Amino acid sequence: MFSKACEYGIKASSYIALQSLQGRRVSLKDIAQEIESPVAFTAKTLHQLAKAGLLDSVKGPTGGFQIEKNRIDEIKLSDIVSAIDGSSIYEGCGLGLKKCNAQRPCPLHEKFAVVRNELAQMLQHTSLFELATGLEVGLTFLKR
């Protein structure tokens, strides 16, 4: 459903949020290792998120990535998805047709529209704080 970059972006942001809640800045290598992502690909994804203003990048020997604690609950998954994948997840056809709409629907159009709307609602109402606290207490995991 999400691009690979978006998957890594959500995982990386969740990990950075967790570390930020604990007052730590985290390095690119640590993030890539924690989410099992190639370093170069992770760097590109994190650059997109920093450019969108969703996380802070600090350069230098003690640099790394962080999110201001008071912003962690404000950042929603929809912000991350929009920064990396744009709005395509909310507009695509369930069967992958180039042109699918209510006037000329594919066989899945109506049912897939419901799924897209529910996905949009979930993304708009789920914060990084929720994901980070799930990780913190051991209810959720970033890798198996």
mmCIF file of the C-alpha atoms, coordinates in Angstrom:
data_MODEL
# 
_entry.id   MODEL 
# 
loop_
_atom_site.group_PDB 
_atom_site.id 
_atom_site.type_symbol 
_atom_site.label_atom_id 
_atom_site.label_alt_id 
_atom_site.label_comp_id 
_atom_site.label_asym_id 
_atom_site.label_entity_id 
_atom_site.label_seq_id 
_atom_site.pdbx_PDB_ins_code 
_atom_site.Cartn_x 
_atom_site.Cartn_y 
_atom_site.Cartn_z 
_atom_site.occupancy 
_atom_site.B_iso_or_equiv 
_atom_site.pdbx_formal_charge 
_atom_site.auth_seq_id 
_atom_site.auth_comp_id 
_atom_site.auth_asym_id 
_atom_site.auth_atom_id 
_atom_site.pdbx_PDB_model_num 
ATOM 1   C CA . MET A 1 1   ? 0.000   0.000  0.000   1.00 0.00 ? 1   MET A CA 1 
ATOM 2   C CA . PHE A 1 2   ? 2.818   2.421  0.924   1.00 0.00 ? 2   PHE A CA 1 
ATOM 3   C CA . SER A 1 3   ? 6.004   2.803  -1.072  1.00 0.00 ? 3   SER A CA 1 
ATOM 4   C CA . LYS A 1 4   ? 9.107   1.240  0.454   1.00 0.00 ? 4   LYS A CA 1 
ATOM 5   C CA . ALA A 1 5   ? 10.415  4.768  1.168   1.00 0.00 ? 5   ALA A CA 1 
ATOM 6   C CA . CYS A 1 6   ? 7.200   5.591  3.022   1.00 0.00 ? 6   CYS A CA 1 
ATOM 7   C CA . GLU A 1 7   ? 7.401   2.388  5.066   1.00 0.00 ? 7   GLU A CA 1 
ATOM 8   C CA . TYR A 1 8   ? 10.964  3.251  6.067   1.00 0.00 ? 8   TYR A CA 1 
ATOM 9   C CA . GLY A 1 9   ? 9.909   6.843  6.771   1.00 0.00 ? 9   GLY A CA 1 
ATOM 10  C CA . ILE A 1 10  ? 7.178   5.759  9.168   1.00 0.00 ? 10  ILE A CA 1 
ATOM 11  C CA . LYS A 1 11  ? 9.470   3.273  10.926  1.00 0.00 ? 11  LYS A CA 1 
ATOM 12  C CA . ALA A 1 12  ? 12.355  5.753  11.147  1.00 0.00 ? 12  ALA A CA 1 
ATOM 13  C CA . SER A 1 13  ? 10.108  8.545  12.419  1.00 0.00 ? 13  SER A CA 1 
ATOM 14  C CA . SER A 1 14  ? 8.658   6.238  15.064  1.00 0.00 ? 14  SER A CA 1 
ATOM 15  C CA . TYR A 1 15  ? 12.146  5.282  16.245  1.00 0.00 ? 15  TYR A CA 1 
ATOM 16  C CA . ILE A 1 16  ? 13.340  8.903  16.238  1.00 0.00 ? 16  ILE A CA 1 
ATOM 17  C CA . ALA A 1 17  ? 10.222  9.904  18.205  1.00 0.00 ? 17  ALA A CA 1 
ATOM 18  C CA . LEU A 1 18  ? 10.909  7.198  20.784  1.00 0.00 ? 18  LEU A CA 1 
ATOM 19  C CA . GLN A 1 19  ? 14.507  8.325  21.200  1.00 0.00 ? 19  GLN A CA 1 
ATOM 20  C CA . SER A 1 20  ? 13.457  11.987 21.325  1.00 0.00 ? 20  SER A CA 1 
ATOM 21  C CA . LEU A 1 21  ? 10.973  11.253 24.116  1.00 0.00 ? 21  LEU A CA 1 
ATOM 22  C CA . GLN A 1 22  ? 13.922  9.839  26.053  1.00 0.00 ? 22  GLN A CA 1 
ATOM 23  C CA . GLY A 1 23  ? 16.000  12.954 25.335  1.00 0.00 ? 23  GLY A CA 1 
ATOM 24  C CA . ARG A 1 24  ? 18.313  11.330 22.789  1.00 0.00 ? 24  ARG A CA 1 
ATOM 25  C CA . ARG A 1 25  ? 19.382  12.314 19.299  1.00 0.00 ? 25  ARG A CA 1 
ATOM 26  C CA . VAL A 1 26  ? 19.931  9.319  17.034  1.00 0.00 ? 26  VAL A CA 1 
ATOM 27  C CA . SER A 1 27  ? 22.451  8.780  14.241  1.00 0.00 ? 27  SER A CA 1 
ATOM 28  C CA . LEU A 1 28  ? 21.635  7.758  10.690  1.00 0.00 ? 28  LEU A CA 1 
ATOM 29  C CA . LYS A 1 29  ? 23.482  4.454  11.135  1.00 0.00 ? 29  LYS A CA 1 
ATOM 30  C CA . ASP A 1 30  ? 21.557  3.621  14.301  1.00 0.00 ? 30  ASP A CA 1 
ATOM 31  C CA . ILE A 1 31  ? 18.238  4.391  12.602  1.00 0.00 ? 31  ILE A CA 1 
ATOM 32  C CA . ALA A 1 32  ? 19.074  2.283  9.546   1.00 0.00 ? 32  ALA A CA 1 
ATOM 33  C CA . GLN A 1 33  ? 20.155  -0.616 11.755  1.00 0.00 ? 33  GLN A CA 1 
ATOM 34  C CA . GLU A 1 34  ? 17.068  -0.382 13.961  1.00 0.00 ? 34  GLU A CA 1 
ATOM 35  C CA . ILE A 1 35  ? 14.622  -0.405 11.030  1.00 0.00 ? 35  ILE A CA 1 
ATOM 36  C CA . GLU A 1 36  ? 16.700  -2.772 8.872   1.00 0.00 ? 36  GLU A CA 1 
ATOM 37  C CA . SER A 1 37  ? 17.025  -0.324 5.992   1.00 0.00 ? 37  SER A CA 1 
ATOM 38  C CA . PRO A 1 38  ? 19.987  0.504  3.734   1.00 0.00 ? 38  PRO A CA 1 
ATOM 39  C CA . VAL A 1 39  ? 21.845  3.568  5.068   1.00 0.00 ? 39  VAL A CA 1 
ATOM 40  C CA . ALA A 1 40  ? 21.800  5.514  1.782   1.00 0.00 ? 40  ALA A CA 1 
ATOM 41  C CA . PHE A 1 41  ? 18.080  4.898  1.268   1.00 0.00 ? 41  PHE A CA 1 
ATOM 42  C CA . THR A 1 42  ? 17.356  5.863  4.876   1.00 0.00 ? 42  THR A CA 1 
ATOM 43  C CA . ALA A 1 43  ? 19.366  9.074  4.450   1.00 0.00 ? 43  ALA A CA 1 
ATOM 44  C CA . LYS A 1 44  ? 17.335  10.065 1.390   1.00 0.00 ? 44  LYS A CA 1 
ATOM 45  C CA . THR A 1 45  ? 14.052  9.348  3.176   1.00 0.00 ? 45  THR A CA 1 
ATOM 46  C CA . LEU A 1 46  ? 15.069  11.263 6.309   1.00 0.00 ? 46  LEU A CA 1 
ATOM 47  C CA . HIS A 1 47  ? 16.192  14.191 4.170   1.00 0.00 ? 47  HIS A CA 1 
ATOM 48  C CA . GLN A 1 48  ? 12.665  14.369 2.691   1.00 0.00 ? 48  GLN A CA 1 
ATOM 49  C CA . LEU A 1 49  ? 11.144  14.363 6.186   1.00 0.00 ? 49  LEU A CA 1 
ATOM 50  C CA . ALA A 1 50  ? 13.553  17.025 7.438   1.00 0.00 ? 50  ALA A CA 1 
ATOM 51  C CA . LYS A 1 51  ? 12.866  19.174 4.371   1.00 0.00 ? 51  LYS A CA 1 
ATOM 52  C CA . ALA A 1 52  ? 9.138   18.876 5.139   1.00 0.00 ? 52  ALA A CA 1 
ATOM 53  C CA . GLY A 1 53  ? 9.845   20.110 8.689   1.00 0.00 ? 53  GLY A CA 1 
ATOM 54  C CA . LEU A 1 54  ? 8.774   16.875 10.378  1.00 0.00 ? 54  LEU A CA 1 
ATOM 55  C CA . LEU A 1 55  ? 12.095  16.160 12.056  1.00 0.00 ? 55  LEU A CA 1 
ATOM 56  C CA . ASP A 1 56  ? 15.301  17.995 12.851  1.00 0.00 ? 56  ASP A CA 1 
ATOM 57  C CA . SER A 1 57  ? 18.685  17.097 11.420  1.00 0.00 ? 57  SER A CA 1 
ATOM 58  C CA . VAL A 1 58  ? 21.769  18.197 13.354  1.00 0.00 ? 58  VAL A CA 1 
ATOM 59  C CA . LYS A 1 59  ? 25.143  18.008 11.636  1.00 0.00 ? 59  LYS A CA 1 
ATOM 60  C CA . GLY A 1 60  ? 28.501  17.364 13.243  1.00 0.00 ? 60  GLY A CA 1 
ATOM 61  C CA . PRO A 1 61  ? 30.134  14.729 15.425  1.00 0.00 ? 61  PRO A CA 1 
ATOM 62  C CA . THR A 1 62  ? 27.287  14.764 17.958  1.00 0.00 ? 62  THR A CA 1 
ATOM 63  C CA . GLY A 1 63  ? 24.635  15.245 15.273  1.00 0.00 ? 63  GLY A CA 1 
ATOM 64  C CA . GLY A 1 64  ? 21.787  13.067 14.235  1.00 0.00 ? 64  GLY A CA 1 
ATOM 65  C CA . PHE A 1 65  ? 18.024  13.226 14.049  1.00 0.00 ? 65  PHE A CA 1 
ATOM 66  C CA . GLN A 1 66  ? 15.468  14.287 16.615  1.00 0.00 ? 66  GLN A CA 1 
ATOM 67  C CA . ILE A 1 67  ? 11.962  15.641 16.993  1.00 0.00 ? 67  ILE A CA 1 
ATOM 68  C CA . GLU A 1 68  ? 11.057  18.290 19.531  1.00 0.00 ? 68  GLU A CA 1 
ATOM 69  C CA . LYS A 1 69  ? 9.152   16.560 22.338  1.00 0.00 ? 69  LYS A CA 1 
ATOM 70  C CA . ASN A 1 70  ? 6.206   18.942 22.161  1.00 0.00 ? 70  ASN A CA 1 
ATOM 71  C CA . ARG A 1 71  ? 5.759   18.184 18.412  1.00 0.00 ? 71  ARG A CA 1 
ATOM 72  C CA . ILE A 1 72  ? 5.715   14.391 18.623  1.00 0.00 ? 72  ILE A CA 1 
ATOM 73  C CA . ASP A 1 73  ? 1.989   14.249 19.353  1.00 0.00 ? 73  ASP A CA 1 
ATOM 74  C CA . GLU A 1 74  ? 1.252   16.847 16.641  1.00 0.00 ? 74  GLU A CA 1 
ATOM 75  C CA . ILE A 1 75  ? 2.900   14.908 13.810  1.00 0.00 ? 75  ILE A CA 1 
ATOM 76  C CA . LYS A 1 76  ? 0.417   12.547 12.202  1.00 0.00 ? 76  LYS A CA 1 
ATOM 77  C CA . LEU A 1 77  ? 1.144   9.622  9.918   1.00 0.00 ? 77  LEU A CA 1 
ATOM 78  C CA . SER A 1 78  ? -0.632  11.530 7.144   1.00 0.00 ? 78  SER A CA 1 
ATOM 79  C CA . ASP A 1 79  ? 2.122   14.163 7.372   1.00 0.00 ? 79  ASP A CA 1 
ATOM 80  C CA . ILE A 1 80  ? 4.795   11.519 6.780   1.00 0.00 ? 80  ILE A CA 1 
ATOM 81  C CA . VAL A 1 81  ? 2.877   9.861  3.946   1.00 0.00 ? 81  VAL A CA 1 
ATOM 82  C CA . SER A 1 82  ? 2.286   13.218 2.247   1.00 0.00 ? 82  SER A CA 1 
ATOM 83  C CA . ALA A 1 83  ? 5.955   14.215 2.563   1.00 0.00 ? 83  ALA A CA 1 
ATOM 84  C CA . ILE A 1 84  ? 7.173   10.994 0.945   1.00 0.00 ? 84  ILE A CA 1 
ATOM 85  C CA . ASP A 1 85  ? 4.399   9.614  -1.287  1.00 0.00 ? 85  ASP A CA 1 
ATOM 86  C CA . GLY A 1 86  ? 2.239   12.675 -1.839  1.00 0.00 ? 86  GLY A CA 1 
ATOM 87  C CA . SER A 1 87  ? -1.494  12.160 -2.220  1.00 0.00 ? 87  SER A CA 1 
ATOM 88  C CA . SER A 1 88  ? -1.408  9.161  -4.571  1.00 0.00 ? 88  SER A CA 1 
ATOM 89  C CA . ILE A 1 89  ? -2.481  6.726  -1.836  1.00 0.00 ? 89  ILE A CA 1 
ATOM 90  C CA . TYR A 1 90  ? -5.792  8.571  -1.557  1.00 0.00 ? 90  TYR A CA 1 
ATOM 91  C CA . GLU A 1 91  ? -6.453  8.662  -5.289  1.00 0.00 ? 91  GLU A CA 1 
ATOM 92  C CA . GLY A 1 92  ? -5.325  5.370  -6.819  1.00 0.00 ? 92  GLY A CA 1 
ATOM 93  C CA . CYS A 1 93  ? -7.521  2.740  -8.365  1.00 0.00 ? 93  CYS A CA 1 
ATOM 94  C CA . GLY A 1 94  ? -7.895  -0.561 -6.516  1.00 0.00 ? 94  GLY A CA 1 
ATOM 95  C CA . LEU A 1 95  ? -7.157  -2.436 -9.731  1.00 0.00 ? 95  LEU A CA 1 
ATOM 96  C CA . GLY A 1 96  ? -4.408  -0.077 -10.881 1.00 0.00 ? 96  GLY A CA 1 
ATOM 97  C CA . LEU A 1 97  ? -6.347  1.444  -13.788 1.00 0.00 ? 97  LEU A CA 1 
ATOM 98  C CA . LYS A 1 98  ? -5.000  4.781  -15.009 1.00 0.00 ? 98  LYS A CA 1 
ATOM 99  C CA . LYS A 1 99  ? -8.457  6.352  -15.123 1.00 0.00 ? 99  LYS A CA 1 
ATOM 100 C CA . CYS A 1 100 ? -11.006 5.246  -12.552 1.00 0.00 ? 100 CYS A CA 1 
ATOM 101 C CA . ASN A 1 101 ? -13.761 7.452  -11.174 1.00 0.00 ? 101 ASN A CA 1 
ATOM 102 C CA . ALA A 1 102 ? -17.423 7.414  -10.221 1.00 0.00 ? 102 ALA A CA 1 
ATOM 103 C CA . GLN A 1 103 ? -18.479 8.085  -13.843 1.00 0.00 ? 103 GLN A CA 1 
ATOM 104 C CA . ARG A 1 104 ? -16.422 5.159  -15.213 1.00 0.00 ? 104 ARG A CA 1 
ATOM 105 C CA . PRO A 1 105 ? -15.680 2.954  -12.191 1.00 0.00 ? 105 PRO A CA 1 
ATOM 106 C CA . CYS A 1 106 ? -13.656 -0.233 -12.080 1.00 0.00 ? 106 CYS A CA 1 
ATOM 107 C CA . PRO A 1 107 ? -15.376 -3.282 -10.502 1.00 0.00 ? 107 PRO A CA 1 
ATOM 108 C CA . LEU A 1 108 ? -13.801 -2.438 -7.106  1.00 0.00 ? 108 LEU A CA 1 
ATOM 109 C CA . HIS A 1 109 ? -14.306 1.335  -7.204  1.00 0.00 ? 109 HIS A CA 1 
ATOM 110 C CA . GLU A 1 110 ? -17.045 1.736  -4.573  1.00 0.00 ? 110 GLU A CA 1 
ATOM 111 C CA . LYS A 1 111 ? -15.565 -0.740 -2.094  1.00 0.00 ? 111 LYS A CA 1 
ATOM 112 C CA . PHE A 1 112 ? -12.031 0.559  -2.570  1.00 0.00 ? 112 PHE A CA 1 
ATOM 113 C CA . ALA A 1 113 ? -13.231 4.140  -2.013  1.00 0.00 ? 113 ALA A CA 1 
ATOM 114 C CA . VAL A 1 114 ? -14.424 3.067  1.450   1.00 0.00 ? 114 VAL A CA 1 
ATOM 115 C CA . VAL A 1 115 ? -11.019 1.520  2.227   1.00 0.00 ? 115 VAL A CA 1 
ATOM 116 C CA . ARG A 1 116 ? -9.193  4.659  1.031   1.00 0.00 ? 116 ARG A CA 1 
ATOM 117 C CA . ASN A 1 117 ? -11.401 6.859  3.205   1.00 0.00 ? 117 ASN A CA 1 
ATOM 118 C CA . GLU A 1 118 ? -10.830 4.687  6.267   1.00 0.00 ? 118 GLU A CA 1 
ATOM 119 C CA . LEU A 1 119 ? -7.088  4.686  5.597   1.00 0.00 ? 119 LEU A CA 1 
ATOM 120 C CA . ALA A 1 120 ? -7.100  8.485  5.313   1.00 0.00 ? 120 ALA A CA 1 
ATOM 121 C CA . GLN A 1 121 ? -8.936  8.765  8.632   1.00 0.00 ? 121 GLN A CA 1 
ATOM 122 C CA . MET A 1 122 ? -6.481  6.411  10.360  1.00 0.00 ? 122 MET A CA 1 
ATOM 123 C CA . LEU A 1 123 ? -3.457  8.288  8.999   1.00 0.00 ? 123 LEU A CA 1 
ATOM 124 C CA . GLN A 1 124 ? -4.898  11.681 9.974   1.00 0.00 ? 124 GLN A CA 1 
ATOM 125 C CA . HIS A 1 125 ? -5.690  10.553 13.529  1.00 0.00 ? 125 HIS A CA 1 
ATOM 126 C CA . THR A 1 126 ? -2.592  8.496  14.386  1.00 0.00 ? 126 THR A CA 1 
ATOM 127 C CA . SER A 1 127 ? 0.315   10.430 15.871  1.00 0.00 ? 127 SER A CA 1 
ATOM 128 C CA . LEU A 1 128 ? 3.979   9.573  16.202  1.00 0.00 ? 128 LEU A CA 1 
ATOM 129 C CA . PHE A 1 129 ? 3.462   9.750  19.958  1.00 0.00 ? 129 PHE A CA 1 
ATOM 130 C CA . GLU A 1 130 ? 1.080   6.773  19.766  1.00 0.00 ? 130 GLU A CA 1 
ATOM 131 C CA . LEU A 1 131 ? 3.590   4.742  17.765  1.00 0.00 ? 131 LEU A CA 1 
ATOM 132 C CA . ALA A 1 132 ? 6.543   5.707  19.964  1.00 0.00 ? 132 ALA A CA 1 
ATOM 133 C CA . THR A 1 133 ? 4.774   4.854  23.215  1.00 0.00 ? 133 THR A CA 1 
ATOM 134 C CA . GLY A 1 134 ? 3.733   1.468  21.807  1.00 0.00 ? 134 GLY A CA 1 
ATOM 135 C CA . LEU A 1 135 ? 7.396   0.787  21.078  1.00 0.00 ? 135 LEU A CA 1 
ATOM 136 C CA . GLU A 1 136 ? 8.482   2.095  24.472  1.00 0.00 ? 136 GLU A CA 1 
ATOM 137 C CA . VAL A 1 137 ? 6.266   -0.270 26.462  1.00 0.00 ? 137 VAL A CA 1 
ATOM 138 C CA . GLY A 1 138 ? 6.948   -3.251 24.210  1.00 0.00 ? 138 GLY A CA 1 
ATOM 139 C CA . LEU A 1 139 ? 3.483   -3.579 22.679  1.00 0.00 ? 139 LEU A CA 1 
ATOM 140 C CA . THR A 1 140 ? 4.770   -2.964 19.154  1.00 0.00 ? 140 THR A CA 1 
ATOM 141 C CA . PHE A 1 141 ? 8.002   -3.648 17.255  1.00 0.00 ? 141 PHE A CA 1 
ATOM 142 C CA . LEU A 1 142 ? 9.911   -2.233 14.272  1.00 0.00 ? 142 LEU A CA 1 
ATOM 143 C CA . LYS A 1 143 ? 11.537  -5.497 13.252  1.00 0.00 ? 143 LYS A CA 1 
ATOM 144 C CA . ARG A 1 144 ? 11.150  -9.208 13.833  1.00 0.00 ? 144 ARG A CA 1 
# 
